[in-house]
Every structure is written in structure tokens, then in C-alpha cells.
Amino acid sequence: MSDTLAVNEIYLSLQGESTFAGLPCVFVRLTACNLRCSYCDTAYAFTEGKKRTLAEVRLEVQRLAKPFQGRHVSLTPGFSPVIARRPEAPAVSTASRARKTVEPVEGELASATGLKPHINENIDCGFIALPLVELTGGEPLLQSNSLPLMKLLCDDGFMVLVETSGALDISPVDPRVRRVMDLKCPSSGEVERNRWENLPHLKATDEIKFVIGTVEDYEWAKEQIAAHQLDRICPLLISWVHPLAPEQQDKSLKQVPPGMTPISRRELAERIITDALPVRFQAQLHKIIWPPAQRGV
């Protein structure tokens, strides 16, 4: 079996979303997606990319991460990543526990990164090593080799996240990986593609994201949170649909179903407050810092 992946881009930036927003992160954007959400801002990843071996991808991640070697950040107590301190044990993160034995980093990889076995664990007494690494797309789980890549990156001591649409089976993903899973709302045009069988596989260290563009989306998200008691499973994220720039409006994207009422960012925030919804509103930091259509950020 080939050990390659179709890769659109690999770059270092700040994490713009999730409960890890604001932290340095190496993004591995994979090519291809099986959905065509109306608001998709990365349609260029549907087809653009080139084949790279797992070793090449791993080496590039390590190269970008090298300036952060030895840098860690504390996880905030009170959130799901960290277990409360107990007298008999120090605070330990439940987030993707690194193996006690890390695979040796040999040859070209070792010389390029300086990493050594046993000292590059991604969790240590409530601290995580920087940068994070996130697989995104496109839809990363469309490519089966994304699974061994995530395992390798976890073995290297990285805190690994994967952004997935929720339309594919998330259960094969390495348990150390943080899965940020969408539940597609009606305005996406892909609400029927939600794979509800994924819900039992979610853990407290995963996250569910709703992308909201209309009043109907918001009401639908509220219904799902209540019906499935999602706030008892993992952190919930609500993200407002940022209008697409003209160059982002790919012809293959689904249209917003007729009869829906657009919702502004402010109205969405105010509804969350009024309804006391147990969610985290996120503002996509990368679109505030850089132009919304800029790639590689």
C-alpha cells in the first residue's frame, strides 16, 4: 500500500478556532472533500495538491515546529483537557496521553528536528508542547493514510487535532487525537450527511462545531444540543458564517435552501446569551488578523 497523501498545503500559523484558539499550530491541509457546504472557504482544497509521503509530511511538520522545541503552554484548569488536581496525584491531562515509549526518531528526521525519544511527550502535568498540529481539509478522513500520520505525530509528542465534517466514521482515529467534528446545519446544504453514529464515539476531549448562517441553523443547533444532551459529551463551538469573498465562491458549492433568514454575528451572540446556551462562540481569529480569503494562515 502506498504511504502517500494528497496534500494541499502545510504551514505554521495561529489556531483560529476551537478551545485551543490563539495557540501556535502547524496545519496540514489535505486535498479532497466529499461535501460541498454553501459557506466553504477552502474550495481550493477540493482538487489542488500533490502527493507527499508520510515521511515527507512528518519531516515538514518537524521543520516548522523546531523553533518551538522545549516550549510548552499550560492548559487551563476547569476545562475538559485537565483533570482536577488530587492529593494523591498531580494534575494530568486526559488529552491524547502520549505513549511512555516514543518511537525513536532516526536518520534525516532526527538530524533535522533534534527530537529524542522519551522527552517529547505532548502532555506533562497539565502542560502541552507547542506548536499544536492540526489535520484539516478538505476532509482529512477521506484519505486512509491520515490515520497513520496522526499516530506518528502523536508519537512524536505533538498535541494533534483533526477537523472533520462529521460525515465519515471518526472511530478509527487514534484516541490521543482531539477530534473537532462538525454537525452540519440546514443552511450548509449538507444536513442530511451528518453521521449520527459518531456521537457515541465522542469523548470529553473532543469538540462539536456548529457553523451558523441563518436563524434556522441556530434553532436547529439548539434542538440537537437539547435532544442529544451534547453539552454533557464535550465542548460545543458555534461559529458564524463569514461571507465568502468573490474568489471563494466556487460553482460546486451547494446553495442555501430558499426561505431561510440570515443571522448577523451580533444577533447570533445575543441569542446565545439570551438562551443561556452552553456553547463557546468563536470568531475565527485568522479572519480577523489576516484578509478572510488569504491562504496559508
C-alpha positions in Angstrom: 0.0 0.0 0.0 1.3 3.5 -0.9 2.3 5.6 2.1 1.4 8.9 0.4 -1.2 11.6 1.0 -2.6 14.2 -1.4 -1.5 17.4 0.5 -2.8 20.9 -0.4 -0.5 22.9 2.0 1.4 22.7 5.2 2.0 25.9 7.1 2.6 27.4 10.6 0.1 29.9 11.9 -2.2 30.5 14.9 -5.1 28.2 15.7 -8.1 30.3 14.8 -10.9 28.2 16.2 -11.7 25.5 18.9 -10.9 25.7 22.6 -7.2 26.0 21.5 -7.7 29.3 19.6 -4.8 31.6 19.7 -2.1 28.9 20.1 0.7 28.3 17.5 -0.3 25.5 15.2 1.2 23.6 12.2 -1.7 23.0 9.8 -1.6 20.0 7.4 -4.3 20.7 4.8 -5.2 17.6 2.8 -6.8 17.6 -0.6 -10.4 16.5 -1.4 -13.8 16.7 0.3 -17.0 14.7 -0.2 -19.2 17.6 0.8 -20.0 21.0 -0.8 -21.2 23.2 2.0 -22.6 26.5 0.9 -20.2 28.5 3.1 -17.0 26.5 2.4 -14.0 28.9 2.3 -11.4 26.3 1.3 -12.9 25.1 -2.0 -9.4 25.3 -3.5 -8.5 22.2 -1.5 -11.2 20.1 -3.3 -8.7 19.4 -6.1 -5.4 21.3 -5.6 -2.5 19.4 -4.1 0.3 17.0 -4.7 1.3 13.6 -3.4 3.7 13.5 -0.5 4.9 10.6 1.5 4.1 10.3 5.2 7.8 10.7 5.9 7.9 14.0 3.9 4.9 15.4 5.7 6.2 14.4 9.1 9.6 16.0 8.3 8.0 19.2 7.2 5.9 19.4 10.4 9.0 18.9 12.4 10.9 21.6 10.5 8.1 24.1 11.1 7.9 23.1 14.8 11.6 23.2 15.5 11.8 26.8 16.8 9.3 25.9 19.5 11.4 23.0 20.8 11.1 22.9 24.6 8.2 25.4 24.6 5.0 24.5 26.5 1.8 26.1 27.5 -0.4 25.4 30.5 -3.9 24.0 30.0 -6.5 26.0 32.0 -7.9 24.1 34.9 -11.7 23.7 34.8 -11.9 22.8 31.2 -12.2 19.2 29.8 -8.5 18.9 28.9 -7.3 18.8 32.5 -8.4 16.6 35.4 -8.7 18.5 38.7 -5.6 18.1 41.0 -6.0 15.3 43.6 -3.8 14.9 46.7 -2.5 11.5 45.5 -1.5 12.6 42.0 -0.6 15.7 40.1 -2.9 17.3 37.6 -2.8 15.1 34.4 -4.4 15.9 31.1 -6.8 13.4 29.6 -6.0 14.9 26.2 -4.3 12.3 24.0 -1.9 10.7 26.5 1.5 10.2 24.8 3.0 6.7 25.0 5.6 6.2 27.6 7.8 4.8 24.9 8.1 7.1 21.9 9.3 5.7 18.7 12.9 6.6 18.0 13.4 9.5 15.6 16.2 8.4 13.3 18.2 9.5 10.3 17.2 12.6 8.4 14.2 13.3 10.7 16.3 13.3 13.8 19.0 15.4 12.4 16.5 18.0 11.1 14.5 18.3 14.3 16.8 17.4 17.2 14.0 15.4 18.8 14.9 12.5 21.0 12.8 9.6 22.3 11.2 9.9 25.8 11.4 13.6 26.2 8.9 14.8 23.6 5.7 13.8 25.2 2.8 16.0 24.3 1.3 16.0 27.8 3.2 16.6 31.1 1.4 17.6 34.3 -1.2 19.7 32.5 1.2 21.3 30.0 1.3 20.7 26.3 4.1 21.1 23.9 4.0 23.8 21.2 3.1 24.0 18.5 -0.2 22.1 18.0 -0.6 20.2 14.8 -4.0 20.1 13.0 -5.1 18.0 10.1 -7.7 19.8 8.1 -9.0 20.0 4.6 -10.9 19.3 2.6 -11.9 16.3 4.6 -8.8 14.6 6.1 -10.6 11.4 6.9 -11.2 10.7 3.2 -7.6 9.6 2.9 -6.9 6.5 4.9 -3.3 7.4 5.3 -4.3 10.3 7.5 -4.8 7.8 10.3 -1.1 6.6 10.5 0.1 10.1 10.0 -1.9 11.2 13.1 -0.5 8.3 15.0 3.1 9.2 14.0 2.6 12.9 15.0 1.2 11.8 18.4 4.2 9.5 18.9 6.4 12.5 18.2 4.9 14.3 21.2 2.6 16.7 19.4 -0.9 17.6 20.5 -2.8 16.6 17.4 -6.2 17.9 16.3 -8.3 16.8 13.3 -11.1 19.0 11.8 -13.7 16.7 10.3 -17.1 17.3 8.7 -18.9 14.6 10.8 -20.0 12.8 7.6 -17.4 10.0 8.0 -16.6 7.5 10.7 -14.4 9.1 13.4 -13.9 5.9 15.5 -10.6 4.8 13.8 -8.8 8.0 14.8 -6.0 7.5 17.3 -7.5 8.1 20.8 -4.8 10.7 21.6 -6.1 13.0 18.8 -8.6 15.8 19.5 -11.5 15.4 17.1 -13.2 18.7 16.2 -16.4 17.4 14.5 -19.0 19.4 12.7 -22.7 18.9 12.8 -23.8 20.4 9.6 -26.7 22.8 9.9 -29.5 23.3 7.3 -28.0 26.3 5.5 -24.9 24.2 4.6 -27.0 22.2 2.2 -25.5 19.1 3.7 -27.5 18.5 6.8 -28.6 15.1 5.6 -24.9 13.9 5.5 -24.5 14.1 9.3 -23.3 10.7 10.6 -25.2 10.5 13.9 -23.5 7.2 14.6 -20.4 9.3 15.5 -22.0 10.7 18.7 -21.3 7.6 20.9 -17.6 7.7 19.9 -17.1 11.3 21.1 -15.1 11.9 24.3 -14.8 14.8 26.7 -11.6 15.8 24.9 -13.3 16.1 21.5 -15.3 19.1 20.3 -18.5 19.6 18.3 -18.8 22.6 16.0 -22.0 24.2 14.5 -21.5 26.7 11.7 -24.4 29.1 11.8 -25.5 31.3 8.9 -29.3 31.6 9.5 -31.9 31.8 12.2 -33.0 28.3 11.2 -29.4 27.0 11.7 -29.4 28.4 15.2 -32.8 26.9 16.1 -31.7 23.5 14.7 -28.5 23.6 16.7 -30.4 24.3 19.9 -32.7 21.4 19.2 -29.7 19.0 18.6 -28.0 20.2 21.8 -31.1 19.5 23.9 -32.2 16.3 22.1 -28.7 14.6 22.4 -27.6 16.4 25.6 -24.4 17.3 23.6 -23.2 19.7 26.3 -22.7 16.6 28.6 -20.4 15.0 26.0 -17.8 17.6 25.1 -17.2 21.3 24.5 -19.6 22.8 21.9 -18.5 25.5 19.4 -20.7 27.9 17.5 -19.1 29.7 14.6 -20.8 32.4 12.5 -20.7 32.1 8.7 -18.2 34.7 7.4 -19.3 35.9 4.0 -17.3 34.5 1.2 -15.1 36.7 -0.9 -15.9 36.6 -4.7 -12.8 34.4 -5.4 -14.0 31.9 -2.8 -17.5 31.4 -4.3 -16.8 28.0 -6.0 -19.5 26.9 -8.5 -19.7 23.5 -7.0 -20.9 24.7 -3.6 -24.5 24.0 -2.5 -26.9 26.9 -2.4 -28.5 28.0 0.9 -32.0 26.4 0.8 -34.7 29.0 0.0 -36.8 30.7 2.7 -34.0 30.9 5.3 -33.3 34.1 7.3 -29.7 35.2 7.5 -28.4 35.9 11.0 -25.8 38.6 11.8 -22.8 37.8 14.0 -24.2 40.2 16.7 -27.6 38.6 16.6 -26.1 35.2 17.0 -24.1 36.2 20.0 -27.1 37.9 21.6 -29.3 34.8 21.1 -26.7 32.6 22.7 -26.6 34.9 25.8 -30.4 35.2 25.9 -30.9 31.5 25.6 -28.1 30.7 28.1 -26.8 28.2 25.5 -23.9 26.1 26.9 -21.6 26.8 24.0 -18.4 28.7 23.1 -18.9 31.4 20.5 -15.8 31.6 18.2 -14.9 34.4 15.9 -12.3 32.7 13.6 -9.3 34.6 14.7 -7.4 34.1 11.4 -10.1 36.0 9.5 -9.7 38.9 11.9 -5.9 39.1 11.8 -5.5 38.4 8.0 -7.7 39.0 5.0 -10.5 36.4 5.1 -9.5 34.9 1.8 -5.8 34.7 2.5 -4.3 31.2 2.3 -1.6 29.8 4.5 -2.8 31.5 7.7 
